[in-house]
């Protein structure tokens, strides 16, 4: 029998639409029922590609006995974290405060006013492995609510007040030592053998790497060491799909070997940019290959309308990772005489297998043996590798594929557009640039309503929610297309979206928060940049073109997180990058026509915003002579240059010999 989720557009919520649990979507109806009946709410937050969400679904939410307990004692509410990042961020912070850790599925018990008092992540149906069974948890919470409701509500209120105090600090000056403190903390947790940051599980942390990369470009040795080792470890490990390209969500071990097999659009969009830049910084062919393969995977996720799908599931055939793993017999049968060499390339002798659903050993492929096989084959290595992977990919495509989450999110699609535009610009590949244009067109037409980009689109239906990330990520994506093409409409639309974000989200929160009794500020962005830091970056880049008070606005956003930058700056790499841009970022004014334009667009300049166009078009171009390049900082410009070598010398003078 269908429940209230049947009319949802979220693939994740639709997975639960036939549950015996009487689910409510997050909204006023659920809270009204809880207040009227005096029941606590059970809030379950997950996403469609989440393996343990599926496990809890099968074990508990499809079980009639569990459903009967839930329906009798609670008002059950189901949330797709990707559709409602405001709900997810708010309650995840509360869960971490309650338990010291978070994750998905998120399982929280709330008062009828929405204030949490108990929670966890995955609960097995029955007691297992040191975890309490979900049925026992439900009955214990129901009894606590019945017998000690006043005490429980008091604890929930104290938690809510503590969160409000901690997440609304006064603005102040940015600590001078913030960056040094962040680099020291990162250096202390860095894994020198395999890269990444301990302890395991290890996440790619794309936003953190995008902060470290400009420091590596500048020659900062600690950043160079951390970036290079991490990118090598991920590229050669099992967290990277060696056969089909693209990164899985994280690795459970420090060697990047065994992944959780979800593939998320946002991870790959950020990592494509990291590897693109790292190729230019280190001149490492491996990084170029991974960048291209990851961009190609992003292309495979583009909808016909132009948006980008959200994720691929971890499961197929009811088994996590089945689509991506191999038995030795499958590999030998597919590769024939190439199998002995492939064993060495994939380092199968040193890899530890996982146990398949049928009890047989299966292997996650790595490329740990690449240097050995490259040494044996020399110039023939690339062709050999391409042939081996093509055969494996053809065989894999005959398997049942993992589920596709086919909703389009404006913020994640914007990350994909920016990555493709940057790839098209740095690699001179029109395929990527054309896909970026299509994606931008869809964002500005299919997902725009009443002055704001809406967060979710699926199958022709546009949602109502609009968030800061949607506007600020899209503004940065449009700025990147402008940088790659010089086409003015992208610059103007970027300005429009940044202004809309400033107007609607100035308080640092999200638009749809009327039912949230807790603060919604995002104060951790190692994996995904926050909407506020992205807006600050967009404002800084717009200042390069338009002048005005954009720089001051970016500085104001930075100062709002000054206390957090003092306490744990390593958790705010997006803001640290903005701080670096405000301290030493440059504008490169290039009035057209200019013979330098094509060459300059192909340069990797992470701390510089290129501004090109007719001399009379923008304040930063006025009075400048076409054919010359002007490198400026805060309105003060160095002598104009006419050649790329001279420009490179000027950049070296500004950035310490780069």
Backbone torsions as a table, in degrees:
resi	resn	phi	psi	omega
1	UNK	NA	130.5	-176.7
2	UNK	-72.6	149.9	176.2
3	UNK	-111.0	-164.6	-172.8
4	UNK	-71.6	-7.3	-179.8
5	UNK	-84.2	-5.6	-173.7
6	UNK	-60.0	-32.0	-178.8
7	UNK	-88.1	7.8	-177.9
8	UNK	-72.5	157.8	172.7
9	UNK	-99.7	-8.3	-180.0
10	UNK	-76.3	125.8	174.4
11	UNK	-57.8	-34.3	179.3
12	UNK	-66.7	-46.9	179.2
13	UNK	-65.1	-36.0	179.3
14	UNK	-66.0	-28.0	175.1
15	UNK	-61.6	-23.4	-177.5
16	UNK	-105.4	6.5	-174.0
17	UNK	-70.4	-18.7	179.0
18	UNK	-105.6	7.8	178.2
19	UNK	-63.7	150.8	170.7
20	UNK	-71.3	-14.0	174.8
21	UNK	-68.1	135.3	-178.4
22	UNK	-84.8	68.6	-175.3
23	UNK	-65.5	143.1	167.2
24	UNK	-111.4	144.7	166.5
25	UNK	-71.8	159.7	179.4
26	UNK	-66.9	122.1	-178.8
27	UNK	172.2	179.5	-174.1
28	UNK	-62.3	-33.7	-178.7
29	UNK	-58.2	-45.1	-178.7
30	UNK	-64.5	-42.7	-179.3
31	UNK	-67.2	-36.4	179.1
32	UNK	-65.2	-41.3	178.0
33	UNK	-63.6	-43.1	180.0
34	UNK	-61.7	-41.8	179.4
35	UNK	-68.1	-41.8	-177.7
36	UNK	-66.0	-40.7	-175.6
37	UNK	-94.5	-4.7	179.1
38	UNK	67.1	31.1	-178.4
39	UNK	-105.1	151.0	168.9
40	UNK	-75.6	158.7	174.3
41	UNK	-95.3	144.7	167.9
42	UNK	-105.9	115.1	-177.7
43	UNK	-102.7	121.0	178.4
44	UNK	-117.6	118.6	-176.7
45	UNK	-118.7	131.2	177.9
46	UNK	-157.1	-161.6	178.2
47	UNK	-155.8	163.0	-166.1
48	UNK	-69.0	-26.4	-177.7
49	UNK	-92.8	6.6	-173.4
50	UNK	-84.1	118.0	-177.2
51	UNK	-63.8	-49.1	-176.0
52	UNK	-71.3	-21.9	170.9
53	UNK	-64.2	-41.4	178.3
54	UNK	-65.2	-40.5	-179.2
55	UNK	-62.3	-47.4	179.7
56	UNK	-65.6	-32.1	176.4
57	UNK	-61.4	-50.0	-178.0
58	UNK	-66.3	-43.6	-173.7
59	UNK	-73.5	-41.4	-168.4
60	UNK	-116.2	-50.1	-170.7
61	UNK	-75.3	-16.9	174.1
62	UNK	-97.1	2.1	-177.8
63	UNK	-91.1	124.3	-177.0
64	UNK	-61.2	-35.2	-179.8
65	UNK	-66.9	-45.0	177.8
66	UNK	-63.0	-44.0	-179.7
67	UNK	-59.7	-39.1	-179.3
68	UNK	-63.5	-40.8	178.7
69	UNK	-66.5	-45.6	179.5
70	UNK	-60.0	-48.0	-175.7
71	UNK	-67.9	-31.2	-177.2
72	UNK	-77.6	-38.5	-170.9
73	UNK	-105.5	-13.6	-171.6
74	UNK	-137.6	167.6	167.2
75	UNK	-106.5	103.8	-173.6
76	UNK	-79.3	132.8	-178.4
77	UNK	-127.5	129.4	-179.1
78	UNK	-114.2	133.6	-176.3
79	UNK	-130.8	134.7	168.3
80	UNK	-87.2	112.6	-175.7
81	UNK	-60.7	-27.6	-178.4
82	UNK	-78.1	-31.0	174.4
83	UNK	-75.5	-35.2	-176.6
84	UNK	-124.5	72.1	178.4
85	UNK	-62.3	-23.8	177.8
86	UNK	-65.8	-46.9	178.5
87	UNK	-63.5	-44.7	-177.8
88	UNK	-62.8	-48.8	-178.5
89	UNK	-61.6	-45.3	-177.4
90	UNK	-61.0	-50.6	-174.7
91	UNK	-81.4	-24.2	174.8
92	UNK	-65.8	-39.3	177.3
93	UNK	-63.2	-39.0	177.7
94	UNK	-65.8	-41.1	179.5
95	UNK	-62.1	-43.2	178.7
96	UNK	-63.0	-38.0	177.2
97	UNK	-64.7	-35.5	-178.5
98	UNK	-76.1	-40.0	-168.2
99	UNK	-118.9	-15.2	-176.6
100	UNK	87.9	-2.5	178.0
101	UNK	-154.8	162.4	-180.0
102	UNK	-136.4	-174.0	179.8
103	UNK	147.8	-179.9	-177.9
104	UNK	-125.2	143.1	2.9
105	UNK	-67.9	141.0	174.1
106	UNK	-91.0	128.5	-177.2
107	UNK	-124.6	109.6	-175.7
108	UNK	-128.7	145.9	174.6
109	UNK	-108.7	128.7	-172.8
110	UNK	-121.7	151.0	168.8
111	UNK	-68.8	166.4	177.3
112	UNK	-59.8	-16.2	176.0
113	UNK	-89.8	-0.6	176.4
114	UNK	90.7	13.3	-178.6
115	UNK	-95.3	126.8	-174.1
116	UNK	-76.6	147.8	177.4
117	UNK	-134.6	-13.6	177.1
118	UNK	-159.8	149.5	178.9
119	UNK	-174.5	-178.5	178.6
120	UNK	-173.4	-162.5	177.7
121	UNK	-113.5	-109.4	178.5
122	UNK	-79.4	130.6	171.1
123	UNK	-118.3	126.6	172.3
124	UNK	-67.8	160.7	-179.4
125	UNK	-61.9	-45.2	177.5
126	UNK	-116.2	162.7	178.3
127	UNK	-53.1	130.8	-178.5
128	UNK	-161.7	135.3	172.8
129	UNK	57.6	34.2	-179.7
130	UNK	83.6	-3.3	178.0
131	UNK	-97.5	137.8	177.1
132	UNK	-70.8	143.6	177.9
133	UNK	-68.3	148.0	-175.4
134	UNK	-64.3	-38.6	178.8
135	UNK	-61.6	-42.5	179.5
136	UNK	-66.1	-38.3	178.1
137	UNK	-62.9	-46.2	-178.7
138	UNK	-59.6	-45.9	-177.9
139	UNK	-67.6	-37.3	179.7
140	UNK	-67.2	-41.1	179.0
141	UNK	-67.2	-41.6	178.6
142	UNK	-60.6	-40.4	179.1
143	UNK	-68.5	-40.3	178.1
144	UNK	-62.5	-39.7	179.2
145	UNK	-66.0	-39.9	-179.2
146	UNK	-69.1	-43.3	-171.6
147	UNK	-89.8	-27.7	-172.7
148	UNK	-134.8	42.3	-173.9
149	UNK	-59.4	-44.3	-177.9
150	UNK	-61.3	-42.8	179.1
151	UNK	-65.0	-43.3	-179.6
152	UNK	-62.5	-45.6	179.9
153	UNK	-65.1	-33.2	176.9
154	UNK	-64.8	-42.2	177.6
155	UNK	-64.2	-40.6	178.7
156	UNK	-63.4	-39.9	179.2
157	UNK	-66.4	-40.1	179.2
158	UNK	-64.9	-39.0	176.6
159	UNK	-63.6	-44.0	-179.6
160	UNK	-60.8	-43.8	179.9
161	UNK	-65.4	-39.2	178.8
162	UNK	-64.0	-39.8	178.3
163	UNK	-66.0	-41.1	177.4
164	UNK	-59.6	-43.6	-178.5
165	UNK	-65.9	-42.3	-175.2
166	UNK	-73.8	-25.3	-173.4
167	UNK	-104.5	10.6	176.2
168	UNK	-130.9	58.0	-179.5
169	UNK	-74.1	157.3	176.5
170	UNK	-71.8	148.4	176.1
171	UNK	-68.2	160.6	179.7
172	UNK	-168.6	179.8	178.4
173	UNK	-68.0	146.2	179.3
174	UNK	-71.2	128.7	-179.6
175	UNK	-59.4	134.1	-178.7
176	UNK	-63.4	-30.4	-175.8
177	UNK	-91.0	8.2	-174.0
178	UNK	-58.2	-47.9	-177.0
179	UNK	-67.6	-43.0	178.2
180	UNK	-61.6	-40.0	179.0
181	UNK	-65.7	-39.9	178.4
182	UNK	-64.2	-45.7	-178.7
183	UNK	-65.6	-35.1	176.8
184	UNK	-65.5	-44.2	179.5
185	UNK	-64.4	-42.3	179.6
186	UNK	-66.1	-40.5	178.0
187	UNK	-62.5	-35.2	-179.7
188	UNK	-68.5	-32.4	-178.1
189	UNK	-97.7	-2.9	-177.9
190	UNK	-67.9	139.9	177.1
191	UNK	-93.5	104.4	-173.9
192	UNK	-71.0	-17.7	-177.7
193	UNK	-86.2	-42.9	-173.4
194	UNK	-118.8	-5.6	-176.8
195	UNK	80.9	173.0	-176.8
196	UNK	78.7	-173.2	-172.4
197	UNK	-125.6	130.7	-176.9
198	UNK	-83.2	159.6	-0.1
199	UNK	-85.7	170.5	172.4
200	UNK	-72.5	153.9	6.2
201	UNK	-69.6	151.9	-177.2
202	UNK	-107.3	127.0	176.1
203	UNK	-103.5	150.0	179.5
204	UNK	-61.3	-33.2	176.7
205	UNK	54.8	60.1	-175.6
206	UNK	-59.2	-40.3	-178.8
207	UNK	-65.4	-37.3	178.0
208	UNK	-65.3	-43.1	179.0
209	UNK	-66.0	-33.7	177.7
210	UNK	-69.1	-23.4	171.7
211	UNK	-76.8	-43.7	-177.1
212	UNK	-69.5	-29.3	-173.9
213	UNK	-61.2	-46.1	176.2
214	UNK	-61.1	-31.6	175.8
215	UNK	-67.8	-39.5	175.4
216	UNK	-63.6	-40.5	177.4
217	UNK	-60.4	-36.0	179.1
218	UNK	-75.6	-14.1	178.5
219	UNK	103.1	9.0	178.8
220	UNK	-68.4	114.6	-168.4
221	UNK	-63.4	-40.8	179.2
222	UNK	-61.9	-43.4	178.3
223	UNK	-65.2	-41.3	178.7
224	UNK	-60.0	-44.3	-179.1
225	UNK	-63.8	-45.9	-177.2
226	UNK	-67.1	-42.8	-177.9
227	UNK	-66.5	-49.9	-174.9
228	UNK	-63.0	-48.2	-177.4
229	UNK	-64.3	-39.1	179.9
230	UNK	-65.8	-45.0	-178.3
231	UNK	-67.9	-35.9	175.3
232	UNK	-65.0	-45.4	-179.2
233	UNK	-60.9	-44.3	179.9
234	UNK	-68.2	-41.4	-175.6
235	UNK	-65.3	-32.8	-177.5
236	UNK	-95.1	-10.2	-176.1
237	UNK	-90.1	-178.8	-179.5
238	UNK	-77.8	-14.1	176.9
239	UNK	-66.0	-21.0	173.3
240	UNK	-96.7	134.3	178.6
241	UNK	-75.2	97.8	-175.1
242	UNK	-65.0	-24.1	-177.0
243	UNK	-90.6	-45.0	-172.9
244	UNK	-111.5	-1.8	-178.9
245	UNK	78.9	159.8	-179.7
246	UNK	90.3	155.3	-175.1
247	UNK	-104.3	140.6	168.5
248	UNK	-76.7	171.4	-167.5
249	UNK	-70.5	-41.5	176.6
250	UNK	-165.9	169.1	176.7
251	UNK	-110.4	142.7	-178.5
252	UNK	-82.8	-12.8	-175.7
253	UNK	-122.3	167.6	-176.5
254	UNK	-76.5	-15.0	-178.3
255	UNK	-87.5	4.9	-175.7
256	UNK	61.1	27.6	-172.3
257	UNK	-88.2	-58.6	-173.2
258	UNK	-99.2	112.9	-177.4
259	UNK	-92.9	162.5	153.3
260	UNK	-85.7	129.4	-156.5
261	UNK	-86.9	0.7	174.6
262	UNK	-55.6	145.4	169.9
263	UNK	-118.5	117.3	-175.4
264	UNK	-105.6	138.4	-179.9
265	UNK	-59.9	-43.3	-174.1
266	UNK	-65.1	-41.0	177.5
267	UNK	-56.8	-48.9	-174.3
268	UNK	-70.6	-34.1	176.6
269	UNK	-64.3	-44.2	178.9
270	UNK	-68.2	-43.2	-177.0
271	UNK	-70.4	-31.1	174.7
272	UNK	-59.2	-42.7	178.2
273	UNK	-66.6	-38.3	178.5
274	UNK	-61.6	-48.3	-177.8
275	UNK	-69.7	-33.5	174.6
276	UNK	-59.3	-50.9	-179.6
277	UNK	-65.6	-39.8	-178.6
278	UNK	-65.3	-33.1	175.3
279	UNK	-60.1	-42.3	179.3
280	UNK	-71.7	-33.1	-179.0
281	UNK	-74.2	-43.9	-172.6
282	UNK	-105.8	-9.1	-177.8
283	UNK	53.7	45.8	-175.7
284	UNK	-105.8	113.4	-178.3
285	UNK	-57.3	-32.5	178.4
286	UNK	-58.3	-41.1	-178.5
287	UNK	-67.6	-37.0	176.6
288	UNK	-64.2	-44.2	-179.5
289	UNK	-61.1	-45.7	-179.3
290	UNK	-66.0	-39.1	178.0
291	UNK	-59.7	-47.1	-179.5
292	UNK	-64.4	-45.2	-178.4
293	UNK	-65.2	-34.8	178.6
294	UNK	-71.8	-40.7	174.9
295	UNK	-61.3	-38.7	178.4
296	UNK	-65.6	-37.4	175.7
297	UNK	-63.0	-40.9	177.6
298	UNK	-60.1	-41.0	176.9
299	UNK	-58.4	-36.5	-178.9
300	UNK	-68.1	-14.7	-179.4
301	UNK	-97.9	4.9	-177.5
302	UNK	-84.2	128.4	176.8
303	UNK	-71.5	156.4	179.0
304	UNK	-58.3	-30.9	-179.8
305	UNK	-74.8	-18.1	177.5
306	UNK	121.5	-22.6	177.5
307	UNK	-74.2	176.0	-176.7
308	UNK	-121.8	132.8	179.1
309	UNK	-65.7	159.3	-168.6
310	UNK	-82.1	-44.9	-169.7
311	UNK	-166.7	159.9	166.0
312	UNK	-108.7	140.3	-176.2
313	UNK	-66.6	159.4	173.4
314	UNK	-78.5	-23.3	-171.2
315	UNK	-107.0	151.9	162.3
316	UNK	-151.7	149.1	-176.7
317	UNK	54.0	31.4	177.6
318	UNK	71.2	17.1	-175.6
319	UNK	-135.3	130.9	178.4
320	UNK	-67.8	128.6	175.1
321	UNK	78.3	4.3	-176.3
322	UNK	-57.2	-39.8	-176.6
323	UNK	-65.2	-30.5	-170.1
324	UNK	-101.2	-12.0	-174.6
325	UNK	-102.4	164.3	-171.4
326	UNK	-138.2	145.5	165.7
327	UNK	-88.7	157.4	177.9
328	UNK	-62.2	-33.3	-179.9
329	UNK	-66.5	-40.4	177.8
330	UNK	-62.6	-42.7	-179.5
331	UNK	-65.5	-45.3	-179.4
332	UNK	-64.1	-40.4	179.2
333	UNK	-66.1	-34.9	-178.3
334	UNK	-78.3	-31.4	-169.5
335	UNK	-105.8	-17.0	175.2
336	UNK	56.3	-124.4	-175.6
337	UNK	-67.7	-16.5	176.7
338	UNK	-83.4	-5.7	-174.4
339	UNK	-62.6	-45.2	-179.4
340	UNK	-57.3	-41.9	179.0
341	UNK	-70.9	-35.4	177.7
342	UNK	-65.2	-34.8	175.6
343	UNK	-56.4	-39.8	-180.0
344	UNK	-74.3	-40.3	-179.9
345	UNK	-62.1	-46.1	-179.1
346	UNK	-83.1	-0.8	177.9
347	UNK	51.7	47.1	-174.4
348	UNK	-68.7	-27.6	-178.5
349	UNK	-68.2	-28.4	-179.7
350	UNK	-100.3	-2.0	179.7
351	UNK	-86.1	142.8	176.5
352	UNK	-98.9	132.8	-175.6
353	UNK	-78.0	161.7	168.7
354	UNK	-106.4	159.9	-177.4
355	UNK	-94.6	121.8	178.4
356	UNK	-71.7	172.3	-178.4
357	UNK	-60.7	-30.3	179.8
358	UNK	-88.4	5.7	177.9
359	UNK	89.8	-4.3	-178.2
360	UNK	-86.6	153.1	179.1
361	UNK	-75.4	137.9	176.3
362	UNK	-132.6	151.8	-171.3
363	UNK	-119.5	138.7	168.7
364	UNK	-88.8	126.6	-176.2
365	UNK	-79.4	133.7	171.6
366	UNK	-116.9	178.0	173.5
367	UNK	-122.4	34.8	-177.0
368	UNK	-64.0	-21.8	179.7
369	UNK	-94.9	15.9	-174.4
370	UNK	-60.5	-47.4	-176.9
371	UNK	-63.6	-38.4	178.6
372	UNK	-62.3	-49.1	-177.8
373	UNK	-70.0	-35.9	176.6
374	UNK	-61.3	-38.6	177.5
375	UNK	-65.7	-33.5	179.5
376	UNK	-74.9	-37.4	-172.8
377	UNK	-97.4	-20.1	179.8
378	UNK	60.8	-129.5	-176.5
379	UNK	-67.2	-16.4	179.5
380	UNK	-84.5	-0.8	-174.9
381	UNK	-62.9	-47.2	-174.1
382	UNK	-60.6	-42.8	-179.6
383	UNK	-67.7	-39.8	178.8
384	UNK	-62.4	-48.3	-179.2
385	UNK	-59.9	-45.1	-178.9
386	UNK	-60.9	-40.2	179.6
387	UNK	-66.9	-42.8	179.6
388	UNK	-62.4	-48.2	-177.1
389	UNK	-68.6	-32.1	178.2
390	UNK	-64.7	-39.5	178.6
391	UNK	-68.0	-41.0	179.1
392	UNK	-66.9	-39.2	179.4
393	UNK	-65.5	-40.3	178.7
394	UNK	-62.2	-40.6	178.9
395	UNK	-69.1	-40.4	-178.2
396	UNK	-64.9	-34.0	-178.9
397	UNK	-67.4	-11.8	175.3
398	UNK	-83.1	-12.0	179.9
399	UNK	-79.6	165.1	172.3
400	UNK	-68.3	121.9	-176.3
401	UNK	-76.4	159.9	173.5
402	UNK	-67.7	157.8	-178.8
403	UNK	-65.6	146.8	179.5
404	UNK	-105.6	127.7	170.7
405	UNK	-87.7	105.0	-169.8
406	UNK	-95.2	17.8	172.0
407	UNK	-80.3	157.0	179.1
408	UNK	-113.7	127.1	176.4
409	UNK	-107.1	131.5	-175.4
410	UNK	-62.3	-40.4	-177.4
411	UNK	-69.9	-45.4	-179.1
412	UNK	-69.0	-38.2	175.8
413	UNK	-62.4	-36.1	177.7
414	UNK	-64.3	-38.9	175.3
415	UNK	-60.7	-40.4	178.6
416	UNK	-65.9	-41.9	178.9
417	UNK	-61.0	-44.3	-179.8
418	UNK	-63.0	-43.2	179.8
419	UNK	-62.9	-43.5	-179.2
420	UNK	-67.6	-39.9	178.1
421	UNK	-64.2	-41.8	178.4
422	UNK	-67.3	-39.1	176.2
423	UNK	-62.8	-43.9	177.5
424	UNK	-60.8	-38.7	-178.4
425	UNK	-71.7	-48.8	-175.0
426	UNK	-75.7	-30.2	-177.2
427	UNK	-100.6	-7.1	-178.2
428	UNK	64.5	35.6	-175.7
429	UNK	-110.9	110.6	-177.2
430	UNK	-68.1	-22.5	178.6
431	UNK	-58.4	-45.5	-177.6
432	UNK	-69.3	-40.6	-178.7
433	UNK	-67.1	-39.0	177.6
434	UNK	-64.2	-40.9	177.9
435	UNK	-65.1	-37.0	177.3
436	UNK	-64.1	-41.4	178.1
437	UNK	-61.7	-44.0	179.4
438	UNK	-62.2	-42.5	179.1
439	UNK	-63.8	-41.3	178.9
440	UNK	-65.3	-40.7	179.3
441	UNK	-61.0	-41.6	180.0
442	UNK	-66.1	-41.8	178.6
443	UNK	-58.7	-43.9	-173.0
444	UNK	-80.7	-16.2	-179.6
445	UNK	-114.2	-55.1	-175.2
446	UNK	-75.9	-20.9	-174.8
447	UNK	-119.8	11.0	-177.8
448	UNK	-105.8	130.6	178.0
449	UNK	-150.9	129.5	174.1
450	UNK	51.7	46.3	171.9
451	UNK	90.0	-7.8	-177.8
452	UNK	-134.1	148.5	167.7
453	UNK	-73.0	131.8	176.0
454	UNK	-86.4	154.2	-167.8
455	UNK	-76.3	-39.8	-169.5
456	UNK	-125.3	135.8	170.2
457	UNK	-133.4	137.4	174.4
458	UNK	-152.6	127.0	173.3
459	UNK	51.4	42.5	177.1
460	UNK	87.2	-4.1	-178.0
461	UNK	-106.9	128.7	-178.2
462	UNK	-105.7	131.2	179.4
463	UNK	-75.4	174.7	-178.0
464	UNK	-94.1	-31.8	-173.6
465	UNK	-66.4	145.4	175.1
466	UNK	-137.8	132.3	-174.5
467	UNK	-124.0	161.7	-179.6
468	UNK	-58.6	-42.1	-179.0
469	UNK	-58.1	-37.6	-178.2
470	UNK	-59.2	-45.5	-176.2
471	UNK	-73.7	-46.0	-173.4
472	UNK	-73.4	-40.1	176.8
473	UNK	-63.6	-39.6	179.7
474	UNK	-67.0	-38.5	177.9
475	UNK	-59.9	-43.0	178.4
476	UNK	-66.4	-36.9	177.7
477	UNK	-63.8	-43.1	179.7
478	UNK	-67.7	-36.1	175.6
479	UNK	-62.8	-36.5	178.4
480	UNK	-68.5	-38.3	176.4
481	UNK	-65.4	-40.2	175.9
482	UNK	-60.0	-44.0	178.9
483	UNK	-59.8	-39.2	-177.2
484	UNK	-75.6	-26.8	-171.9
485	UNK	-120.8	-24.7	-173.6
486	UNK	74.9	11.2	-175.8
487	UNK	-83.4	123.8	-170.3
488	UNK	-65.0	-35.6	-179.1
489	UNK	-56.8	-33.8	179.3
490	UNK	-67.6	-39.2	177.8
491	UNK	-64.9	-43.5	-179.6
492	UNK	-65.8	-40.4	179.5
493	UNK	-70.1	-33.7	175.0
494	UNK	-61.7	-42.4	178.4
495	UNK	-63.6	-41.8	179.9
496	UNK	-60.5	-45.8	-178.0
497	UNK	-68.4	-38.9	177.9
498	UNK	-63.9	-40.3	177.5
499	UNK	-65.1	-40.8	178.1
500	UNK	-62.8	-41.1	178.6
501	UNK	-63.5	-42.5	179.8
502	UNK	-63.3	-40.3	-177.8
503	UNK	-69.3	-45.3	-171.0
504	UNK	-88.1	-22.7	-171.6
505	UNK	-127.0	28.3	-173.8
506	UNK	-58.7	-29.0	-177.1
507	UNK	-79.6	3.9	175.7
508	UNK	84.0	3.9	-178.6
509	UNK	-103.7	-162.0	-179.9
510	UNK	-113.2	158.0	-172.2
511	UNK	-69.4	-44.1	-175.0
512	UNK	-95.4	92.2	-177.2
513	UNK	-142.6	20.0	-174.9
514	UNK	-65.0	-27.1	-178.0
515	UNK	-96.4	3.3	-175.0
516	UNK	-96.3	116.8	-177.4
517	UNK	-86.2	4.0	-177.2
518	UNK	-124.2	160.0	179.1
519	UNK	-68.2	148.5	-174.1
520	UNK	-107.0	5.9	-176.0
521	UNK	-62.8	139.8	178.2
522	UNK	-98.3	114.3	-175.8
523	UNK	-117.2	22.5	174.9
524	UNK	-143.8	125.2	-173.4
525	UNK	-142.9	34.1	177.9
526	UNK	-70.9	-27.6	180.0
527	UNK	-94.2	-46.8	-178.1
528	UNK	-131.3	130.5	179.1
529	UNK	-59.2	149.4	175.1
530	UNK	-76.7	156.9	177.2
531	UNK	-62.2	-34.2	-177.9
532	UNK	-70.4	-43.1	179.3
533	UNK	-68.3	-35.4	176.7
534	UNK	-65.4	-39.4	176.8
535	UNK	-64.0	-42.0	178.8
536	UNK	-61.6	-41.0	177.2
537	UNK	-64.1	-43.0	178.8
538	UNK	-61.6	-41.0	179.1
539	UNK	-64.2	-41.3	176.8
540	UNK	-60.8	-43.5	-179.3
541	UNK	-67.7	-37.3	176.7
542	UNK	-66.2	-32.6	177.3
543	UNK	-61.6	-34.9	178.3
544	UNK	-59.7	-32.1	-178.3
545	UNK	-92.2	-44.7	-168.7
546	UNK	-107.1	-16.2	-174.3
547	UNK	68.9	-139.7	179.8
548	UNK	71.8	-149.1	-174.6
549	UNK	-101.7	18.2	-177.5
550	UNK	-62.5	-39.0	179.6
551	UNK	-62.9	-43.4	-180.0
552	UNK	-63.8	-36.8	177.9
553	UNK	-65.6	-42.0	177.7
554	UNK	-61.0	-41.4	178.6
555	UNK	-63.2	-39.0	179.6
556	UNK	-63.7	-41.2	177.5
557	UNK	-63.6	-38.5	178.8
558	UNK	-64.9	-41.6	-177.6
559	UNK	-68.6	-21.9	178.1
560	UNK	-68.3	-19.7	179.8
561	UNK	-110.9	20.6	-176.0
562	UNK	-58.4	-40.9	-178.5
563	UNK	-64.9	-40.9	178.3
564	UNK	-67.6	-36.1	177.1
565	UNK	-65.7	-26.9	176.5
566	UNK	-76.0	-36.6	-173.2
567	UNK	-86.2	-46.9	-178.9
568	UNK	-146.0	70.7	-176.1
569	UNK	-62.8	-28.1	-178.9
570	UNK	-64.0	-17.5	178.5
571	UNK	-85.6	-4.4	-176.1
572	UNK	-125.1	57.5	-176.7
573	UNK	-64.3	-29.9	177.8
574	UNK	-63.1	-42.7	177.6
575	UNK	-70.8	-34.5	175.9
576	UNK	-63.3	-37.7	176.9
577	UNK	-64.9	-42.0	176.5
578	UNK	-61.1	-42.3	177.3
579	UNK	-58.0	-43.0	178.2
580	UNK	-63.9	-41.7	178.5
581	UNK	-63.2	-42.4	-179.9
582	UNK	-67.4	-31.3	-179.6
583	UNK	-77.2	-43.8	-170.7
584	UNK	-141.1	10.1	177.2
585	UNK	-65.3	150.8	-177.6
586	UNK	-126.2	156.3	171.0
587	UNK	-107.2	139.2	177.0
588	UNK	-114.3	101.9	-178.6
589	UNK	-88.2	127.5	-176.6
590	UNK	-134.0	85.9	177.9
591	UNK	-63.4	142.1	-179.9
592	UNK	-103.6	155.1	3.0
593	UNK	-74.3	149.7	-178.5
594	UNK	-150.7	127.9	176.3
595	UNK	-69.4	-13.1	-179.8
596	UNK	-80.3	-18.2	-165.7
597	UNK	-58.2	-48.9	-177.5
598	UNK	-61.9	-41.0	-179.2
599	UNK	-68.8	-43.8	-177.3
600	UNK	-63.3	-38.0	179.2
601	UNK	-62.4	-25.3	179.6
602	UNK	-86.9	0.6	179.9
603	UNK	-84.8	147.3	173.2
604	UNK	-93.8	106.9	-177.1
605	UNK	-130.2	80.5	-170.1
606	UNK	-67.5	-19.0	-178.1
607	UNK	-110.3	21.7	-176.7
608	UNK	-132.7	140.2	172.7
609	UNK	-108.9	120.5	176.4
610	UNK	-79.4	132.3	175.2
611	UNK	-125.1	116.9	-178.5
612	UNK	-130.4	153.3	179.5
613	UNK	152.4	-178.5	177.7
614	UNK	-61.6	147.5	-176.2
615	UNK	-56.7	-30.0	-176.5
616	UNK	-88.7	0.2	-169.5
617	UNK	-78.8	-37.0	-173.2
618	UNK	-136.2	154.4	177.4
619	UNK	-54.9	-38.2	-177.2
620	UNK	-73.2	-10.5	-179.8
621	UNK	-107.5	-15.0	-174.0
622	UNK	-64.7	136.6	179.2
623	UNK	76.9	2.4	-180.0
624	UNK	-94.2	148.2	-174.2
625	UNK	-90.3	125.4	176.8
626	UNK	-56.5	147.4	179.7
627	UNK	91.1	-8.0	178.7
628	UNK	-116.3	155.6	178.2
629	UNK	-112.6	137.1	-177.8
630	UNK	-121.4	115.0	178.4
631	UNK	-96.9	119.0	-170.5
632	UNK	-130.0	157.1	173.1
633	UNK	-142.0	119.8	179.6
634	UNK	51.8	43.5	175.3
635	UNK	84.4	-8.6	178.2
636	UNK	-101.6	121.7	-171.8
637	UNK	-112.7	146.8	172.4
638	UNK	-79.8	173.3	-178.9
639	UNK	-62.0	139.4	179.7
640	UNK	-65.9	148.9	-179.9
641	UNK	-125.3	158.7	-177.6
642	UNK	-115.9	-12.1	-178.3
643	UNK	-124.1	158.5	-178.5
644	UNK	-66.0	-38.6	179.9
645	UNK	-63.0	-41.7	177.9
646	UNK	-64.6	-39.5	177.6
647	UNK	-62.7	-41.3	180.0
648	UNK	-63.9	-36.8	175.4
649	UNK	-64.2	-40.4	178.1
650	UNK	-64.2	-41.4	177.4
651	UNK	-63.7	-39.3	177.3
652	UNK	-63.1	-37.7	178.5
653	UNK	-66.6	-35.3	-178.9
654	UNK	-77.9	-40.5	-172.0
655	UNK	-108.5	30.0	170.1
656	UNK	71.1	44.3	173.1
657	UNK	91.8	6.0	179.1
658	UNK	-64.9	NA	NA
